[in-house]
Amino acid sequence: MRTETEHTIYLKDYAPSPYRIVAVDMDFRIAVDKTRVVTQLTVEPREGTAPGTPLVLDGDELTLGSIAIDGAPLVLSAYATDANGLTVFEPPLRRFVLETEVTIQPEGNTKLMGLYRSSGTWCTQCEPEGFRRITYYLDRPDNLAVFKVRMTAPRDVAPVLLANGNRIDQGDAGDGLHYAVWEDPFPKPAYLFALVAGDLGSISDSFATASGRKVDLAIYCAHGKEDQCLWAMDSLKRSMAWDERRFGREYDLDVFNIVAVSDFNFGAMENKGLNIFNDRLVFAQPETATDANYDGIERVIAHEYFHNWTGNRITCRDWFQLCLKEGLTVYRDQEFTSDERSRAVKRISDVVTLRSAQFPEDGGPLAHPARPDQYREINNFYTTTVYEKGAEIVRMLATLLGEAGFRKGMDLYFERHDGEATTIEAFLAVFAEANGIDLEQFKTWYLQAGTPRLKVAEHYDADRQTYTLKLSQETLPTPGQPNKVPLVLPIKFGLIGPNGSPMAWSGVSGAEVRDEMIVLKDSSAEIVFTGIPSRPVPSLLRGFSAPVILETEASQQDQLFLARHDSDPFNRWQALQDVGMALALEAVEGRPWSDAAVTALSQAMSDTLASDTLDNAFKALAMSLPDEQLIGRQIGKDIDPDKIHAVRKRLLQAVFEPIAQQLLATYNALASDAPYAPDPVSTGRRALRNRMLALLVASEAFGASLLAVKQYQEAGNMTDRLAALSAASSAATPDAPAMLADFRTRFGADPLVLDKWLTVTAAAPRDGVIEDMKAILSDPTFPKTNPNRLRSLVGTFAMSNPTQFARADGAGFRFVADVVTEIDTINPQVAARVLTGFRIWPMLESGRREAARAALTGLASGNTLSRNTTDILTRMLAS
């Protein structure tokens, strides 16, 4: 395998730089063909720095024009440049100003890191290591400096000039040019630097903070898209108000700007005062955006805004601490959505995401701790483990401490570390101090990879009126961590009596039990409850209080009892999922399910749908069976995706066909002519109605395929239209090809709606999908430089279409490997992310496993690959 220069960074080797940059003054001369950047860095040696210690700055694809210290040009022998940066051999051992002039080429920057041009707009992406592609710098998160930025650009192509902080000057620069000067008074690392220059439309608003300050708000976008930014603005204002109420955090600058761009590697970026967003997470209107799009915009707008305090004001010392800002901020955005909408529905949705994306990561060749101790390419660690598992760790901390204790810890965290680049240890230390507890064992959650398995056995002694729970935890080996230690598991629970009511106990022994929560700290424990008059049904892991795989001896009867009586909505949903999973596993293993068991599940689904105490959004989630990928992960080895697909299809028919009339009646009853609104009640109604349609079509109920066509044609919003299209495509109805063709004709000119068509096309579990994707990619108008298009098509296929990606003949594997080879030369981050779809390969049956290995080894041989892709590929092949 030929690759870019490989290197491994270790946490144990962390050391501060001998120098620190305390102030940055930049002058950008932006032109269509190239950009000149003059940078003045105020540099100080750290205490203890020895005379003659070189100053080593990062740099990537920069052309150096001049260099000087305190105004005096350096001779050639005083410095050197190479592919990795700039070295000044003997800088002064005092404060000095280093000035450099470099030239960069944003127009040809397809990596979309540093300064690049997207649809005519110059913009930046600097996290994690993109600033070095703009100027020579200490491009590391522990160097915090104040920034002042001047931009000069042609007024006709870039009338809008934006940067971090507050604008302090602007004016005419002659010759058709104009300038703007921005100053950010808050010290920040270079990864939070942002600049935007272009011809943009905008909407504006304002927000009054709790202390009475006025903050000017603006969202910039392509002309003609302004009306699609209104939901994003509404979400921003609600986020600002929520952070004041919930965490006492007030915004600190005079302005807050958001810019939507069409070419972006990430979802969004929290740059101080100037958030840059992928336009798919800004634009929304009922005709082109779904409820899921509206939810995603609300969530990500909140997430990036919340970073102002958990990420910007307090940042991470090094990239190993990435989950310090990301996991904490994901937790905060989850809580925001829970408060704004349905807490139960949000919790279930987050756990579905965790299990579908993070659990496979934790159980496969790419497993790593939430805080890794080494990496080759930091871009590959923006993972679900860092984000979603990181949020679960924070949630467990909040569960253990309680709301008041968690808030005390957060207040102390903000007070003590504001303006610092800090660590996981420091984060946990403030909670330990504020609450007087020891969190040393809890820290292991950040250090140990893998998903723990929590096994539960129970015993009821009628004579003694005691009920015993035997708990044990085990985490299987992961790459580089063969031996695991016990973790702290907060297990929220309840005991439910025969009448469906909570059951109290007179005493408990054997482990720490408080506030209906068991705190398991050892590898096993036995908890004995006394004063139990009859055998209870345990409701365990309520609210999914710990990110574990729960293994119990619960019978189908007990599970369906919980589905009807549990006061915890998460466990009511989980009980139905568990029954469906058990039936699916029996069939995959060749054991036919009993008619009585299927009938019982069907009746439980019917009862759930008929309930007048459950809201529609919850019902929409409950009326489902585990998906094919989740079934495969539960099997764990020798997976045959075709067999799983066939079993799940039969199970859908067996469970939902008997209640088809109820499904249809519910579908019809939920019809509405009301104008589209993204509020929780309206989205819940649409979610349940579209779930009914999907189940009717998937179970091949009489007339269901025509019902999908009718909804598609008459839909008044994209949510309902796309739901009908997806149902038909997933079930391969006779009308699906015509519907797909019509959708592309109607919406092909809108890139973000085209992404929906690409996703539905790539996810279809039918023969011929690979040929369809090849035809799409071979179209000269398909933009292979755009991450959204590639992720929608190839990413969806690799991540969400197991029957075709993992085809027995290996065609799916070879197709993805070929695409990765091509796009790796354009955008290594996108290529590496698509390649992670291969994480399932060690669990497949032998024939598919060998086909996947052949595709991976073929990718490794004969290709010069980026460091990003090589890192993922090496870890894949090592499994």
N, C-alpha and C positions, 0 to 999 in steps of 0.2 A: 504494500500500500504506500503510495506516494502522497505526501500531505504537506501542508504548511508546517512551519516550525512548531513542534510539539513541546509543551512544557507543563509541568504539574505544579500548582500552587498549593501550599500546605498552611493550614491555620497555625500550626506550631511555629512556623517561621515568621509570623507577623512581627513587624517592628516599625515604629514610626520612621518617616523619612528624616534624614539629617537636617533637612531644610523644610520650612513651611512657607506657603504663599499666603499673605494676609490681605492683599488687595489686588484687584484685577481691573485694568482699564483697557477696553478693546475698541478698535475702530475698524468697522467693516465697510469696505468699498465693494458694493454688490453690482455685478454686471452680468449680462446674459451669458457670456462665454466663460467667465471665471470670476472669482471673488478674491480680493486682497484683504488680509487680516493683519492689522498691526496691533500687537499686544504688549502692554507694559505690566509686568508682574513685580509687585513689591515683595521681596523675598527676605526671610530672616533665617539665620542658622539656629537650630535648636540648641539648648544648653548642653554642653558636652561634645558638640561637633568639633572634630579635630581640624586643625589647619590643613588645607590641601584636599579636604574631602570633596569629591566632585559632586556637582548638582546634576542629577539624572532626571530628565523630563521625558514623558511619553509623547510619541508622535506617530502618525500613521498616514501615509500617502500625502505628505506635505512637501511643498517645494519652498525651501528656505531662501529668502531674498537678502535679508540682512539680520545682523545680531549685534547688540551693544549692551554694555553695562554702565549705568549712570550717564548715558549719552555718548560714551566712548566706544566706537566700533571695536569688536574683538578681532584679533588676528587669527588666521586659519589654524594655527597650532594651539589656540586656546580652547577650541571646541571641536566636536565631531558629531556627525549625524549618521544614522543608519536606518534600517527598515523599522526599528522599534522606537526611535526617538532621537533626542538631542542630549549630549553630555557636555557640560562646561567643566573643564578640568580643575581649575583652582579659583573658584569664585571668592569674593571677599568674605571674611569671617565677621560680617556686620550686616545690618539692613542695607539692601541695595535694590535698584530697579533694573530688571532684565527686560530689554525690548527686543522683540522679534517681528519680522515681517515675513509672512508666508502667503503662498498662493494655493488655492484649492479649486477643484472642479465639481461643483454641486450638480451640474447638469448630467454628468455621467455616473453619478453615485447611486448605483442600483442596489447597493447593500442597505441603503436607507438608514445609515448610521452616520452621525456627524451632521454636517449641513448638506442638504440635498434639495432637489426641486421636484415638487409634486403638482402636476397639472398647472404649471406656470407659477406656482407659489414656492418661494424659498422657505424651508422650515428645518428644524433640527430634531434629532433624537440622540440624546447623549447617555442615557442609562443603558448598560452599565459603563461602557468604555468608549463612548462615541466622541467625547470632547477632544480627545487626542487626534481626531480627524479634522479638527478645526484649527487648533494651535498647539504648540508644545506646552505641556503642563504636567503637574503632579496629578494625574488622572486616577485618583483614589478617593474613596468617600471620607477618609479621616482628615482631609485638608479642607478646611472651611475658610472662605474668603468673601469679602464684600466685592460686588461687581458693579462696574459702570460701563455701559455699552453705547457707542455711537454707531449709527447705521446711515450710510449714504447710498441712495439707489435711484434709478430712473423713475421719475414720478408717474410716467404713463404706464409702466408695467408693474410698479410696486407703490401705489399710493398709500398703502397701509404698512407701517413699520412698528413692530412690537418686540418687546423683550421683557425680561423679568422685572418685577418691582414697580416703581412709579415713573411716569414720564416726566422729565424735568426740563426738557427743551425740545423744540422742533422748528424747522424753517426751510427756506429756499437755499439751495446750494449752487444755483447757476447751471447753465448748460442742460436744462431739463432735469436736473437732479434735485432731490430734497433730502433732508436729514431728520433724524430724531435721536434723542439721548434719553436713555432709561437708566435708573439707578435702583439697585436692590439693597436696602440698608441692613438686611439680615444675612449674616455670613452663611454660605452654603457650599456644599461640594460641587464639583464641576458637573456631575451627572444631572444636576437640577437646572443647568443652564438652558435657556431657550431663546430662540430668535425666530421671527416670522416676518417675511416681506412679500407682499403680493397685492393683487387687485381683488379685493374681497368685499362682499356684502356683510351686513351685520344686523343684529338686534341688540337693544340695550335696555337696561333696567337698573334698579338700585336696591340696596338692602340696608336697613337700619340695624346696627348691632345693639346688643343689650346695653352698652354704655352710651348709645346715642350717636355714634359715628355713622356717617353715610359712606357706603362702599359702592362705587360705580361698577356695574356688571355689564359685560358684553360677550356675545358669541359671534365669532367671525366665520364666514363660510363662503362657498362659491355663490356668485350672484344668481338669484332666482330660487335659492334654497332657504331664504330667511324664514319663511313661514313654517318650515320643517324643524326649526330650532326652538319652538315655543315650549315644548315639553321638557327639553333639556334645561331651559332657563327656569321653569317652574321647579324642576327637581333640584337645581342648584340652590334656590332660595329656601326650599324646605330643608335641605341638608345643612345649610348654615344655621337655621333656627334650631334644628335638632341637636347639633353639636353644642350649642350654647346651653340647651336644656339638660341634655343627658350628661355631658362631660365638662360643662363650664368653659368651653373653648371658644373664644371670640376671634374673628378674622382680624388680621393685623396690618394689611396694606390699604391704600386708598382705592385700588382697583383690583378687580379679578376678571381676567380674560380667558376665554376658551376659543380655540381655533380648530375647526374641522378640516382634515385633509384626507385625500383619497388613497394615498400610498403610505402605509404605516405598518411597521412590524408588530406592534403591540396593539392592545385595545385603546390605551390612553396613557398619558404621562403627566405626572403631578408637578411639573416644573413650577417653582415658586411664583405665584401670581399670574402665570401664563400656561395653562394646561393645554397641551396639544392632544387632540383626539382623532382616532380613526373615525371617519365620517359615519360609519355604520352605527356608532354609539352616540350620535348626535341627532341625525335626521329621523323624523317620525311624522307621518301623516297616515290617517286610516286607510287610504287607498293603497299604500305601498309598504306599510310597517305592520307587523303583527303585535299581539299582546306581549309576546316574548321579547320583541324588539323594544317596546315601551318599558317593560320591566328591566331589560338590560341597560337601557339608557339611564333610568332612574338609579340603578344600583351603581353603575360605573361613575356617573357624575358624582354621586355621594362618595364613593371610594376615593377618587382623586382629590376631592375637596378635603376629606378627612385626613389625607396625607399631609395637609398643611402643618398639622401638629404631630402626627405619628408618621414621620418620614422626612419632613422638611425642617421644622423647628428642632426636632430631635431625629437625628439620622443614625445610620449604622456605621460603626467604626471601620468595618471591612466587609467584603461581599459574603463572607461566611455567615454574617449576621443578617442576611437578607430577610429572613422570616421575621426578624424583629419589627421591621416596618410593614411588611406585606401581610403576615399572618395576623398581626394586631389590627391592621386597617381592614382586612377582610372581615374580621369579627365585628368591627364597628359598622361596616356597611350592612352586614347581616342583621345586626340589631336595629339599624335604621329601617330597613325594609320590614322587619317584624313589627316594629311600632307603627309603621305607616299602613301596613296591610294585615295579613293574617299570620300570626306567629306560628301556628301549627303548620300551615301550608308552606311557609318559608322554611321551617325546619326540615320538613320532609323533602322539599326540593333540594336543599343543600346536601342532605344525606344521599339522595339519589346521585347528585354530582360527585360526591366524595367516593361512593362505591363504584361508580362507572369509570372514574378517571384516576383517583388517587390510590385506591386499593390495588388495582392492577399494577400501578407504578411501584407500590410498596412490595408487591409480591413477585416482581419480575427482575429482569437484568438491569433495569435502570433505578433500582431502589437506592435511596440515600436518606440520611437523617434530615430532619427539618433544618438543622444546622450542620451542614457537611464539614468534614475536616480536611477535604482536599477537592480540587477540581482542576480540569484541564481547560475548560472553556466556560466561563461564568454565564454566558448567554443560555447555556443548556440547563441552568439551575433555576430558571423562572418556571417552576413546575407546580403541579397540583400539591405536591408534598410541602413546598414552601408556603404556598398560598392557603389551600384548603385545610391541609393537616395543621399548618401553623395556626389557622383560625380555631380549629378544634382544640388545640392545646391551650390557647387563651380562654376558650369557653370552659374548659375543665377547670382552669384556675378560677374563673368567675364562679363556677358551680361550687367549688370547694370553699371559697371565701364568702360567698353570699354577695348580694348586690351592694350592701354598704361597705363590706370589706374590700371588694374589688374597686369601688370608687375611691376609697381611701388610698389604695395602692396607686391608682392612676393619678390622683392629685399629687401624690409625692413624686411620682415619676416625672410629671410635667415640671414641678417645682425644682427638682434636683438636677434634671438633665437638659433643660431648655438650652438650646444653643450648642449642644454637644453631639459628637459622634460616639455612640456607646455600644454596649454589648448585651447579649442575652443574660449574662450573669448579673449585670447591673439592673436590668429590667426586673428579674426575679427578686433581687435584693430589696428593692423598695417595697414589694408586696410582703416579703417576709418581715421587714422592719415595721411596716405600718400595721400588720396584723399579729405580730409576735409569734410567728410560726417558722418551722424549718422547711424549706422547699428544695433541699439538696437532692432528695430522691426524685422529686417531681421534675427536676431539670433533665433527668434521663430521657424524658419525652423528646427533648430537642436533640439529643445525642444519639439515639438508637433508632435505626431504620426498622421497617416491618410493621405489619398490622397484628396486634396481639389477638389471640384466640381466647375468649372467655368461656370456659366450660362450666355448666351448672347441672348439679344433680340434686334431687330433693327427696325428702322422706317425711311422712306424717305418722306420728304415733298417737293413735286415738286414746289409748289408755292413759298416757301421760299428758295428753293434750299439748304436745310439742310438735313444732314444725321445723325441720332442719334443711338449710341450704348449704350444699358443699360447692365451693367455688374454687376454680383453679385457672391460672393464666399461663399462656405459653406464646412466645414469639419465635417463629421459625427463623433459621439462618438467612441472612441476606448477603449480597456481595461485600466482602471485606469485614463482615461482622458475623462470624459463625456462632459466637456465644452471646446469649441475651440474658439480661437481668430483669427481675420483676419491676413493673411500673406501678405508679399510683393510679388506681382506677376508681373514680367516683361513679358509683352505680346507684342511680336513683331508682326507687322501686315502690311497689305497693302490693299488699296482699288483698285479694278479692274473695269475698265469701260466696256461698252457693246462691244467694239471692241477688248477686251482682253488686252488692254494696261493699265499701272498704271494710276490711277486717282489722280490728285493733289487737294488740298483744299486751300482756301484762309485764313481760320481761324479755330481754334479749342478751345473749352472751356470745363470745367467740371472736368478735371483730369490732372495729369501730363502726357504730351505727348511729347516725344523727339526722334528724329532719328527713326521715324516710330516704336516707342515703347510706349505702354501705361504702366505706372507704377501704378498698382492698390494696394492701401494700406488699403482701407476700405472694409467693408463687401459689399458695393455696390457703384456704381458710374454711372453717365450718361455723356457720351462724345458727344458733338455736333460739327459736322464739317460743316462749311459754305462754300459757293461757289461751291456746288456740282451740276453740270448741269443735271445729270441723276442718277438713282439708281445704286449704285455700288454693286459689289459682294465682301463681305469682306473676306480677307484671314487672319485668326486669328491664333495666337500661332505659327507663322512661326518658323521653325527649332525646334519646340517643346521647346519653350523658358522657359517654366515652367512645372514641373511634375504634371499636373492636369488632371482631367477628364473634357473634354470640352463638354458642352451641348448647342447646337445651334438650331435655327429654320430653318436652311438651307434646302431648298428643294433638291430633287434629281437633278433637272435641274441646280441649283446653284453648287452643288457638282461636277457634270460632267463638268460644265463650268470651275471650278477650275482645274479639272484633265487635261483639255486641255490647259489652258492659264496661270495658276499661275507660276510666275517666281521662286517661292520657291519650290524646288524639294520635300521637306518633305511634304508640303501640297498637292502637286499633288498626291503623294502616299496616303496620308491620305484620300483624297476625294474619291478615289476608295474604300478604306477600309470602309469608312462610308456608302457608297451606298450598298456595300455587306452586312454590318452589319444590316442595316435597313431592307433589304429583308429577311435576316435570322430571325430576331426578329419577323417580321410579320408572317412568316410561323410557328415558334415555338408557337406563341400565337394563332394559328388557323386562321389567316387571310391570305387567298391565295394572293400571289403577282400577280400583273398585268403583262400580257405578254409584254406590252409596257415598263414597268420598267426594266424587265429582258433583253429585247432586247436593251434598251439604255445602260445598263451596259456592255453587251456583245460587243456592238459597241465601247464603250469607251476603253475596253480592246484591241480590235482589233486596234484602232487608236494608242494606246500606243505602241503596239508591232510594228506597221508600222513606228513609228516616226524615222526620221533620225537625230534627235537632242539629243535623250536620249541614254545613254550608256547601254550596255547589262546588267551590274550588277544592274543598277536601274530598268530596265525592268523586270528582274528576280524577284525583290521584288514586283513590281507593279502588276505583273500578278499572283495575289493570292487573296484568300478570307480569312477573319478572321477565325482563327482556332476554334475548338470546345470549348476549355477552355476559350478563350476570349469571345465567344458568351455566355457561361454560366455565366461568371463574369458580363457581361452586363445585363443579366437577374437578377442576384443578389439574387434570392430566389426561393425555390421550384424547383430546377433544376432537370431535367430529362435528363441525358447524352445520353440515347438511342434516345430520340426524337431529340435532337440537332444533333446527328450523322446522323440520317436519313435525317433531313432537309438540313444539309450542303452537303450531298452527292447529293441530288436532285438539290440543287442550283449549285453545280459544273457542273453537267450535263447540266442544263438549260443555264448557262452562256457560257460554253466553247465548248459544242457540236456544236453549229452553226458556230464556227470559227475553227473547227478541222482541216480543210485543211490548214488554215494559220498557225496553230500551227505545223502541220507536215512539211510544207514547211520551216518554220523557223528552226525546228529541223534539217532537212536535210542540210540546208544552213550553219549551224554552225558546221558541221562535220569538223574534222581537223586531219591530220596525223602528225602534228608537234610534236616534243618531248615535254614532259610535262615541264611546267614552272609555278612557283607560282606568276608571275607578275599580276598586276591588269587587264590588257587586257585579258590575257589567262583565269584567274579565272572568269572574267565576262562572257566570251564566254561559258565556261562550265556551269556556273550557269544558264544562260538563256536556253541553250540546255536541261539541265536536268530538268528545270522547265517545258519546253514544254513536255517532256516525262511524268513527273508526272501528268500534267493536262490531257494529252491524256489517260493515264491509269485510272486516277480517274474518268474521264467523260465517261469511257467505250467506247471510240472511236473505230471504227472497226480496228482490227489488232494491237491495242496498246499493248496488253499483249505480243504478239509475238515480238513486237519491243523491249520491255523491256528485254525479254530473249536474243535477238540478241545483244543488247548493253552489257548486263551482260557478255555474253560469249566472246565478241570481245574487251572488254574494255582494253585500254592500261595503265590505271591508276586506283587507288583505288577510286578516286572521281566519275568517271563514273560508275564503277562497283557497288559501294555501292548505288549510286542514283537509278540504275535500280533495285537492290534488294529491296530497301526501297519502291519504287513505287509499285512493285508487292506485297510486303508483306502488305502494308497499304491498298491496294485495294483487298487483298485476291484473287488474280488471280489464275487460276488452276495450273499455273507453280510455284507459290511462294514456296510451300513446297520443291520441288526438288531444287530450287535455294538456299534456306536456307541450305539444307543438303550439297549441293556442296560447298557452302561458308565455312561451318565449316570444311569440309574435306580438303579444300585447305589451310585454314589459321588458323586452330585450334591450331597449335603449336606456333603461335605468340600471346602472351597475349594481346597486344594492339589491334590487329585486331580481336581477339576473343571478346574483349569488344564491337566492332561494331556489331558482330553477336548477342551478348547478348542484346544490345540495340534495334536492329530491332525486335528481337523475343519478347521482353517485351512490345514493343510499339504497337504490332499488335492488332487492335480492333476486335478480333475474339474469339469466344468461344473455350476453350481448351488451351488458353495461360497460365492459372494458373497451369494446369496439366503439361504443358511443363516446366514451371519454377520449379515446385516441383521436377521434374525428374532431372533437371540440378543441383539443390541444393543437391539432395540426392546422386549424383555421388561422390564417395569418393575422386576423383581427383580434385573436384572443391575447390579452395582455399578460404575458408570463412574468412581467416585472411587478405585477400587483399582488401583494400577499393575500388580500381578501379573495380574489378569484381562485388562486391556487389552493388556499385552505378550504374554500367551499367545495371545490371539485375533488382534488386528490386527497386532501386531509380528511374529508368526510368518508371517502371510500376506504382509506386505510384504517380509520378509527371506528367506523360505524356500519360497515358492511361485511361481516365476517364470512358469510357464505361465498362471496365473490372475491374478496381480498385473499382469503385462505382457501381458494379453490384447490382441489386435489391435483390438478395438472400443473400447479405453480404459476399459472398465467397472471394471477393477481399480484403475486410477489414480484415477478419480473417486471410487470408494468410499473409498479411503484418505484422499484430500484432504478429503472431507466429514467423516470421523471426526476428522481432525486439527483441522479448524475447530471442531468441537464440544468436544473435550477440551482444546483450548488455553485455553479459558476456565476450566477446572477445574484442570488441572495442566500448566503449560507444559513442564515437563521431559519428561513422558511424550509429549506431543504432538511435541516436537522430535525425540525419539528415534525415534518411529514414522516421522516424515518422512524420516529418513535412508535408509529403504528405497528412495527414489527415486534413490539414487546410481548405479544401473545405467543410468539413462535415456540418457545420451549415447552408450552403446555399442549401443543397440538399432537394429534396422533402421528405415528412415525413417518408415514408417507408425506404428509404435509410439512412435517418438521424438517425433513430432508430437503424438500423443495424450497422452504424458506431459507435454510442454511445455504443452499446453492445460490440463491439470489443475493444474499448478503455477502458471501465470499466473492461472487462475481463483481459486486459493487466495489469490494476492497481491492480487487486486482485490476491493474491496468488503468486506474483513474487517479488523477491528482485531485485530492479532495481537500476541502477547507478544514480548518481545525474544529469548527463546529460539528460538521458531519462525521469527521474521523472520531471524535470523542464518543458520539452516540454509537457509531458502528463498532468501535472497539469494545465498548461495554456490552453491546448486543452479542457479539461473537464470543465473549468470554464466559457467557452463561452456559 
